[in-house]
């Protein structure tokens, strides 16, 4: 299955608790951290929820 890399580019400070939990579920704990995840609808939905805090790296 295809994978995508997600990088956190904006701080989680001031974000609602559900967005902080979404970042935790993606495995993003620190600023500029990068994780590689499978390209599934669930992961894409989580990325969409915090799209203002992350960027997809190709």
PDB file with SEQRES, HELIX, SHEET and CRYST1 records, atoms N, CA, C and O in Angstrom:
SEQRES   1 A   58  UNK UNK UNK UNK UNK UNK UNK UNK UNK UNK UNK UNK UNK          
SEQRES   2 A   58  UNK UNK UNK UNK UNK UNK UNK UNK UNK UNK UNK UNK UNK          
SEQRES   3 A   58  UNK UNK UNK UNK UNK UNK UNK UNK UNK UNK UNK UNK UNK          
SEQRES   4 A   58  UNK UNK UNK UNK UNK UNK UNK UNK UNK UNK UNK UNK UNK          
SEQRES   5 A   58  UNK UNK UNK UNK UNK UNK                                      
HELIX    1 AA1 UNK A   17  UNK A   26  1                                  10    
HELIX    2 AA2 UNK A   41  UNK A   49  1                                   9    
SHEET    1 AA1 3 UNK A  34  UNK A  38  0                                        
SHEET    2 AA1 3 UNK A   3  UNK A   8 -1                                        
SHEET    3 AA1 3 UNK A  54  UNK A  57 -1                                        
CRYST1    1.000    1.000    1.000  90.00  90.00  90.00 P 1           1          
ATOM      1  N   UNK A   1       0.833  -1.181   0.000  1.00  0.00           N  
ATOM      2  CA  UNK A   1       0.000   0.000   0.000  1.00  0.00           C  
ATOM      3  C   UNK A   1       0.882   1.249   0.000  1.00  0.00           C  
ATOM      4  O   UNK A   1       1.992   1.231   0.532  1.00  0.00           O  
ATOM      5  N   UNK A   2       0.389   2.316  -0.590  1.00  0.00           N  
ATOM      6  CA  UNK A   2       1.147   3.562  -0.670  1.00  0.00           C  
ATOM      7  C   UNK A   2       1.269   4.212   0.699  1.00  0.00           C  
ATOM      8  O   UNK A   2       0.405   4.047   1.560  1.00  0.00           O  
ATOM      9  N   UNK A   3       2.350   4.950   0.887  1.00  0.00           N  
ATOM     10  CA  UNK A   3       2.552   5.662   2.141  1.00  0.00           C  
ATOM     11  C   UNK A   3       2.708   7.148   1.867  1.00  0.00           C  
ATOM     12  O   UNK A   3       3.074   7.555   0.764  1.00  0.00           O  
ATOM     13  N   UNK A   4       2.427   7.950   2.884  1.00  0.00           N  
ATOM     14  CA  UNK A   4       2.621   9.388   2.793  1.00  0.00           C  
ATOM     15  C   UNK A   4       3.397   9.841   4.023  1.00  0.00           C  
ATOM     16  O   UNK A   4       3.293   9.239   5.092  1.00  0.00           O  
ATOM     17  N   UNK A   5       4.171  10.900   3.863  1.00  0.00           N  
ATOM     18  CA  UNK A   5       4.915  11.471   4.981  1.00  0.00           C  
ATOM     19  C   UNK A   5       4.216  12.752   5.409  1.00  0.00           C  
ATOM     20  O   UNK A   5       3.866  13.591   4.580  1.00  0.00           O  
ATOM     21  N   UNK A   6       4.020  12.887   6.712  1.00  0.00           N  
ATOM     22  CA  UNK A   6       3.333  14.040   7.273  1.00  0.00           C  
ATOM     23  C   UNK A   6       4.295  14.753   8.211  1.00  0.00           C  
ATOM     24  O   UNK A   6       4.930  14.122   9.056  1.00  0.00           O  
ATOM     25  N   UNK A   7       4.403  16.074   8.061  1.00  0.00           N  
ATOM     26  CA  UNK A   7       5.303  16.873   8.884  1.00  0.00           C  
ATOM     27  C   UNK A   7       4.503  17.935   9.614  1.00  0.00           C  
ATOM     28  O   UNK A   7       3.679  18.622   9.011  1.00  0.00           O  
ATOM     29  N   UNK A   8       4.745  18.072  10.916  1.00  0.00           N  
ATOM     30  CA  UNK A   8       4.088  19.114  11.696  1.00  0.00           C  
ATOM     31  C   UNK A   8       4.876  20.406  11.514  1.00  0.00           C  
ATOM     32  O   UNK A   8       6.069  20.458  11.813  1.00  0.00           O  
ATOM     33  N   UNK A   9       4.202  21.460  11.017  1.00  0.00           N  
ATOM     34  CA  UNK A   9       4.884  22.713  10.722  1.00  0.00           C  
ATOM     35  C   UNK A   9       4.415  23.873  11.587  1.00  0.00           C  
ATOM     36  O   UNK A   9       4.998  24.957  11.537  1.00  0.00           O  
ATOM     37  N   UNK A  10       3.371  23.661  12.378  1.00  0.00           N  
ATOM     38  CA  UNK A  10       2.862  24.713  13.250  1.00  0.00           C  
ATOM     39  C   UNK A  10       2.628  24.119  14.633  1.00  0.00           C  
ATOM     40  O   UNK A  10       2.288  22.943  14.770  1.00  0.00           O  
ATOM     41  N   UNK A  11       2.814  24.951  15.659  1.00  0.00           N  
ATOM     42  CA  UNK A  11       2.717  24.491  17.032  1.00  0.00           C  
ATOM     43  C   UNK A  11       1.295  24.078  17.397  1.00  0.00           C  
ATOM     44  O   UNK A  11       0.318  24.606  16.868  1.00  0.00           O  
ATOM     45  N   UNK A  12       1.209  23.123  18.311  1.00  0.00           N  
ATOM     46  CA  UNK A  12      -0.078  22.661  18.809  1.00  0.00           C  
ATOM     47  C   UNK A  12      -0.599  23.547  19.935  1.00  0.00           C  
ATOM     48  O   UNK A  12      -1.736  23.376  20.373  1.00  0.00           O  
ATOM     49  N   UNK A  13       0.212  24.488  20.410  1.00  0.00           N  
ATOM     50  CA  UNK A  13      -0.212  25.374  21.499  1.00  0.00           C  
ATOM     51  C   UNK A  13      -1.391  26.213  21.026  1.00  0.00           C  
ATOM     52  O   UNK A  13      -1.327  26.848  19.974  1.00  0.00           O  
ATOM     53  N   UNK A  14      -2.450  26.213  21.795  1.00  0.00           N  
ATOM     54  CA  UNK A  14      -3.643  26.972  21.452  1.00  0.00           C  
ATOM     55  C   UNK A  14      -4.654  26.203  20.615  1.00  0.00           C  
ATOM     56  O   UNK A  14      -5.755  26.695  20.368  1.00  0.00           O  
ATOM     57  N   UNK A  15      -4.294  25.005  20.177  1.00  0.00           N  
ATOM     58  CA  UNK A  15      -5.219  24.185  19.386  1.00  0.00           C  
ATOM     59  C   UNK A  15      -6.211  23.505  20.326  1.00  0.00           C  
ATOM     60  O   UNK A  15      -5.878  23.226  21.478  1.00  0.00           O  
ATOM     61  N   UNK A  16      -7.414  23.239  19.852  1.00  0.00           N  
ATOM     62  CA  UNK A  16      -8.382  22.515  20.684  1.00  0.00           C  
ATOM     63  C   UNK A  16      -7.870  21.117  21.034  1.00  0.00           C  
ATOM     64  O   UNK A  16      -7.016  20.566  20.340  1.00  0.00           O  
ATOM     65  N   UNK A  17      -8.393  20.563  22.100  1.00  0.00           N  
ATOM     66  CA  UNK A  17      -7.923  19.269  22.608  1.00  0.00           C  
ATOM     67  C   UNK A  17      -8.106  18.152  21.585  1.00  0.00           C  
ATOM     68  O   UNK A  17      -7.277  17.246  21.509  1.00  0.00           O  
ATOM     69  N   UNK A  18      -9.186  18.205  20.795  1.00  0.00           N  
ATOM     70  CA  UNK A  18      -9.387  17.137  19.810  1.00  0.00           C  
ATOM     71  C   UNK A  18      -8.324  17.180  18.722  1.00  0.00           C  
ATOM     72  O   UNK A  18      -7.939  16.133  18.202  1.00  0.00           O  
ATOM     73  N   UNK A  19      -7.845  18.361  18.367  1.00  0.00           N  
ATOM     74  CA  UNK A  19      -6.777  18.462  17.373  1.00  0.00           C  
ATOM     75  C   UNK A  19      -5.445  18.001  17.964  1.00  0.00           C  
ATOM     76  O   UNK A  19      -4.631  17.398  17.264  1.00  0.00           O  
ATOM     77  N   UNK A  20      -5.223  18.281  19.237  1.00  0.00           N  
ATOM     78  CA  UNK A  20      -4.006  17.787  19.889  1.00  0.00           C  
ATOM     79  C   UNK A  20      -4.006  16.261  19.935  1.00  0.00           C  
ATOM     80  O   UNK A  20      -2.972  15.626  19.727  1.00  0.00           O  
ATOM     81  N   UNK A  21      -5.156  15.688  20.206  1.00  0.00           N  
ATOM     82  CA  UNK A  21      -5.262  14.224  20.230  1.00  0.00           C  
ATOM     83  C   UNK A  21      -5.087  13.623  18.847  1.00  0.00           C  
ATOM     84  O   UNK A  21      -4.539  12.530  18.705  1.00  0.00           O  
ATOM     85  N   UNK A  22      -5.551  14.331  17.827  1.00  0.00           N  
ATOM     86  CA  UNK A  22      -5.354  13.864  16.456  1.00  0.00           C  
ATOM     87  C   UNK A  22      -3.874  13.863  16.100  1.00  0.00           C  
ATOM     88  O   UNK A  22      -3.391  12.923  15.469  1.00  0.00           O  
ATOM     89  N   UNK A  23      -3.150  14.906  16.497  1.00  0.00           N  
ATOM     90  CA  UNK A  23      -1.697  14.937  16.266  1.00  0.00           C  
ATOM     91  C   UNK A  23      -1.018  13.785  16.999  1.00  0.00           C  
ATOM     92  O   UNK A  23      -0.115  13.150  16.455  1.00  0.00           O  
ATOM     93  N   UNK A  24      -1.446  13.511  18.227  1.00  0.00           N  
ATOM     94  CA  UNK A  24      -0.883  12.387  18.975  1.00  0.00           C  
ATOM     95  C   UNK A  24      -1.158  11.065  18.267  1.00  0.00           C  
ATOM     96  O   UNK A  24      -0.285  10.199  18.201  1.00  0.00           O  
ATOM     97  N   UNK A  25      -2.373  10.909  17.737  1.00  0.00           N  
ATOM     98  CA  UNK A  25      -2.739   9.673  17.040  1.00  0.00           C  
ATOM     99  C   UNK A  25      -1.917   9.502  15.757  1.00  0.00           C  
ATOM    100  O   UNK A  25      -1.626   8.377  15.348  1.00  0.00           O  
ATOM    101  N   UNK A  26      -1.549  10.607  15.132  1.00  0.00           N  
ATOM    102  CA  UNK A  26      -0.698  10.533  13.944  1.00  0.00           C  
ATOM    103  C   UNK A  26       0.759  10.265  14.311  1.00  0.00           C  
ATOM    104  O   UNK A  26       1.559   9.898  13.450  1.00  0.00           O  
ATOM    105  N   UNK A  27       1.105  10.449  15.586  1.00  0.00           N  
ATOM    106  CA  UNK A  27       2.481  10.228  16.018  1.00  0.00           C  
ATOM    107  C   UNK A  27       3.323  11.483  15.961  1.00  0.00           C  
ATOM    108  O   UNK A  27       4.550  11.409  16.031  1.00  0.00           O  
ATOM    109  N   UNK A  28       2.684  12.636  15.835  1.00  0.00           N  
ATOM    110  CA  UNK A  28       3.405  13.912  15.767  1.00  0.00           C  
ATOM    111  C   UNK A  28       3.426  14.524  17.162  1.00  0.00           C  
ATOM    112  O   UNK A  28       2.395  14.970  17.666  1.00  0.00           O  
ATOM    113  N   UNK A  29       4.593  14.545  17.780  1.00  0.00           N  
ATOM    114  CA  UNK A  29       4.709  15.035  19.142  1.00  0.00           C  
ATOM    115  C   UNK A  29       5.442  16.375  19.219  1.00  0.00           C  
ATOM    116  O   UNK A  29       5.163  17.174  20.113  1.00  0.00           O  
ATOM    117  N   UNK A  30       6.369  16.635  18.303  1.00  0.00           N  
ATOM    118  CA  UNK A  30       7.159  17.863  18.324  1.00  0.00           C  
ATOM    119  C   UNK A  30       7.053  18.591  16.991  1.00  0.00           C  
ATOM    120  O   UNK A  30       6.710  17.997  15.969  1.00  0.00           O  
ATOM    121  N   UNK A  31       7.348  19.865  17.017  1.00  0.00           N  
ATOM    122  CA  UNK A  31       7.376  20.676  15.811  1.00  0.00           C  
ATOM    123  C   UNK A  31       8.456  20.148  14.870  1.00  0.00           C  
ATOM    124  O   UNK A  31       9.536  19.765  15.318  1.00  0.00           O  
ATOM    125  N   UNK A  32       8.174  20.126  13.595  1.00  0.00           N  
ATOM    126  CA  UNK A  32       9.068  19.651  12.528  1.00  0.00           C  
ATOM    127  C   UNK A  32       9.305  18.146  12.561  1.00  0.00           C  
ATOM    128  O   UNK A  32      10.207  17.661  11.878  1.00  0.00           O  
ATOM    129  N   UNK A  33       8.531  17.400  13.325  1.00  0.00           N  
ATOM    130  CA  UNK A  33       8.664  15.951  13.300  1.00  0.00           C  
ATOM    131  C   UNK A  33       7.943  15.399  12.072  1.00  0.00           C  
ATOM    132  O   UNK A  33       6.939  15.955  11.626  1.00  0.00           O  
ATOM    133  N   UNK A  34       8.466  14.305  11.536  1.00  0.00           N  
ATOM    134  CA  UNK A  34       7.924  13.687  10.326  1.00  0.00           C  
ATOM    135  C   UNK A  34       7.605  12.235  10.630  1.00  0.00           C  
ATOM    136  O   UNK A  34       8.408  11.524  11.233  1.00  0.00           O  
ATOM    137  N   UNK A  35       6.419  11.800  10.208  1.00  0.00           N  
ATOM    138  CA  UNK A  35       6.029  10.398  10.340  1.00  0.00           C  
ATOM    139  C   UNK A  35       5.575   9.894   8.977  1.00  0.00           C  
ATOM    140  O   UNK A  35       5.094  10.659   8.142  1.00  0.00           O  
ATOM    141  N   UNK A  36       5.738   8.598   8.773  1.00  0.00           N  
ATOM    142  CA  UNK A  36       5.296   7.969   7.532  1.00  0.00           C  
ATOM    143  C   UNK A  36       4.116   7.061   7.851  1.00  0.00           C  
ATOM    144  O   UNK A  36       4.223   6.158   8.680  1.00  0.00           O  
ATOM    145  N   UNK A  37       3.007   7.303   7.196  1.00  0.00           N  
ATOM    146  CA  UNK A  37       1.775   6.562   7.447  1.00  0.00           C  
ATOM    147  C   UNK A  37       1.248   5.980   6.140  1.00  0.00           C  
ATOM    148  O   UNK A  37       1.563   6.464   5.053  1.00  0.00           O  
ATOM    149  N   UNK A  38       0.439   4.928   6.271  1.00  0.00           N  
ATOM    150  CA  UNK A  38      -0.213   4.359   5.097  1.00  0.00           C  
ATOM    151  C   UNK A  38      -1.287   5.304   4.595  1.00  0.00           C  
ATOM    152  O   UNK A  38      -1.896   6.037   5.374  1.00  0.00           O  
ATOM    153  N   UNK A  39      -1.513   5.283   3.312  1.00  0.00           N  
ATOM    154  CA  UNK A  39      -2.483   6.173   2.667  1.00  0.00           C  
ATOM    155  C   UNK A  39      -3.873   5.532   2.735  1.00  0.00           C  
ATOM    156  O   UNK A  39      -4.345   4.939   1.765  1.00  0.00           O  
ATOM    157  N   UNK A  40      -4.518   5.664   3.902  1.00  0.00           N  
ATOM    158  CA  UNK A  40      -5.858   5.114   4.099  1.00  0.00           C  
ATOM    159  C   UNK A  40      -6.847   6.255   4.302  1.00  0.00           C  
ATOM    160  O   UNK A  40      -6.433   7.364   4.642  1.00  0.00           O  
ATOM    161  N   UNK A  41      -8.125   6.019   4.107  1.00  0.00           N  
ATOM    162  CA  UNK A  41      -9.121   7.075   4.327  1.00  0.00           C  
ATOM    163  C   UNK A  41      -9.112   7.599   5.765  1.00  0.00           C  
ATOM    164  O   UNK A  41      -9.374   8.781   5.987  1.00  0.00           O  
ATOM    165  N   UNK A  42      -8.818   6.745   6.737  1.00  0.00           N  
ATOM    166  CA  UNK A  42      -8.793   7.180   8.124  1.00  0.00           C  
ATOM    167  C   UNK A  42      -7.652   8.172   8.366  1.00  0.00           C  
ATOM    168  O   UNK A  42      -7.846   9.200   9.015  1.00  0.00           O  
ATOM    169  N   UNK A  43      -6.485   7.865   7.852  1.00  0.00           N  
ATOM    170  CA  UNK A  43      -5.326   8.748   8.015  1.00  0.00           C  
ATOM    171  C   UNK A  43      -5.559  10.058   7.276  1.00  0.00           C  
ATOM    172  O   UNK A  43      -5.235  11.126   7.797  1.00  0.00           O  
ATOM    173  N   UNK A  44      -6.118   9.992   6.067  1.00  0.00           N  
ATOM    174  CA  UNK A  44      -6.395  11.218   5.308  1.00  0.00           C  
ATOM    175  C   UNK A  44      -7.409  12.094   6.026  1.00  0.00           C  
ATOM    176  O   UNK A  44      -7.315  13.319   5.964  1.00  0.00           O  
ATOM    177  N   UNK A  45      -8.373  11.490   6.703  1.00  0.00           N  
ATOM    178  CA  UNK A  45      -9.340  12.255   7.476  1.00  0.00           C  
ATOM    179  C   UNK A  45      -8.689  12.953   8.660  1.00  0.00           C  
ATOM    180  O   UNK A  45      -9.030  14.092   8.979  1.00  0.00           O  
ATOM    181  N   UNK A  46      -7.748  12.268   9.313  1.00  0.00           N  
ATOM    182  CA  UNK A  46      -7.043  12.884  10.427  1.00  0.00           C  
ATOM    183  C   UNK A  46      -6.167  14.030   9.945  1.00  0.00           C  
ATOM    184  O   UNK A  46      -6.078  15.065  10.606  1.00  0.00           O  
ATOM    185  N   UNK A  47      -5.520  13.855   8.798  1.00  0.00           N  
ATOM    186  CA  UNK A  47      -4.698  14.928   8.225  1.00  0.00           C  
ATOM    187  C   UNK A  47      -5.577  16.117   7.863  1.00  0.00           C  
ATOM    188  O   UNK A  47      -5.190  17.265   8.082  1.00  0.00           O  
ATOM    189  N   UNK A  48      -6.749  15.853   7.316  1.00  0.00           N  
ATOM    190  CA  UNK A  48      -7.665  16.927   6.945  1.00  0.00           C  
ATOM    191  C   UNK A  48      -8.119  17.724   8.168  1.00  0.00           C  
ATOM    192  O   UNK A  48      -8.335  18.933   8.081  1.00  0.00           O  
ATOM    193  N   UNK A  49      -8.261  17.051   9.294  1.00  0.00           N  
ATOM    194  CA  UNK A  49      -8.708  17.727  10.513  1.00  0.00           C  
ATOM    195  C   UNK A  49      -7.668  18.716  11.029  1.00  0.00           C  
ATOM    196  O   UNK A  49      -8.028  19.751  11.592  1.00  0.00           O  
ATOM    197  N   UNK A  50      -6.390  18.413  10.847  1.00  0.00           N  
ATOM    198  CA  UNK A  50      -5.318  19.290  11.334  1.00  0.00           C  
ATOM    199  C   UNK A  50      -4.489  19.846  10.182  1.00  0.00           C  
ATOM    200  O   UNK A  50      -3.286  20.064  10.323  1.00  0.00           O  
ATOM    201  N   UNK A  51      -5.133  20.073   9.048  1.00  0.00           N  
ATOM    202  CA  UNK A  51      -4.420  20.505   7.849  1.00  0.00           C  
ATOM    203  C   UNK A  51      -3.713  21.851   8.001  1.00  0.00           C  
ATOM    204  O   UNK A  51      -2.769  22.136   7.265  1.00  0.00           O  
ATOM    205  N   UNK A  52      -4.157  22.680   8.945  1.00  0.00           N  
ATOM    206  CA  UNK A  52      -3.520  23.964   9.175  1.00  0.00           C  
ATOM    207  C   UNK A  52      -2.275  23.832  10.047  1.00  0.00           C  
ATOM    208  O   UNK A  52      -1.534  24.802  10.203  1.00  0.00           O  
ATOM    209  N   UNK A  53      -2.029  22.656  10.618  1.00  0.00           N  
ATOM    210  CA  UNK A  53      -0.870  22.422  11.468  1.00  0.00           C  
ATOM    211  C   UNK A  53       0.187  21.536  10.807  1.00  0.00           C  
ATOM    212  O   UNK A  53       1.333  21.494  11.255  1.00  0.00           O  
ATOM    213  N   UNK A  54      -0.196  20.832   9.748  1.00  0.00           N  
ATOM    214  CA  UNK A  54       0.718  19.864   9.121  1.00  0.00           C  
ATOM    215  C   UNK A  54       0.831  20.124   7.627  1.00  0.00           C  
ATOM    216  O   UNK A  54       0.051  20.877   7.043  1.00  0.00           O  
ATOM    217  N   UNK A  55       1.815  19.485   7.033  1.00  0.00           N  
ATOM    218  CA  UNK A  55       1.984  19.498   5.590  1.00  0.00           C  
ATOM    219  C   UNK A  55       2.378  18.086   5.156  1.00  0.00           C  
ATOM    220  O   UNK A  55       3.092  17.381   5.869  1.00  0.00           O  
ATOM    221  N   UNK A  56       1.904  17.687   3.982  1.00  0.00           N  
ATOM    222  CA  UNK A  56       2.243  16.374   3.440  1.00  0.00           C  
ATOM    223  C   UNK A  56       3.520  16.518   2.628  1.00  0.00           C  
ATOM    224  O   UNK A  56       3.577  17.311   1.688  1.00  0.00           O  
ATOM    225  N   UNK A  57       4.541  15.756   2.988  1.00  0.00           N  
ATOM    226  CA  UNK A  57       5.837  15.795   2.323  1.00  0.00           C  
ATOM    227  C   UNK A  57       5.892  14.666   1.318  1.00  0.00           C  
ATOM    228  O   UNK A  57       5.585  13.524   1.658  1.00  0.00           O  
ATOM    229  N   UNK A  58       6.270  14.953   0.113  1.00  0.00           N  
ATOM    230  CA  UNK A  58       6.381  13.909  -0.920  1.00  0.00           C  
ATOM    231  C   UNK A  58       7.791  13.401  -1.013  1.00  0.00           C  
ATOM    232  O   UNK A  58       8.077  12.522  -1.826  1.00  0.00           O  
TER     233      UNK A  58                                                      
END                                                                             
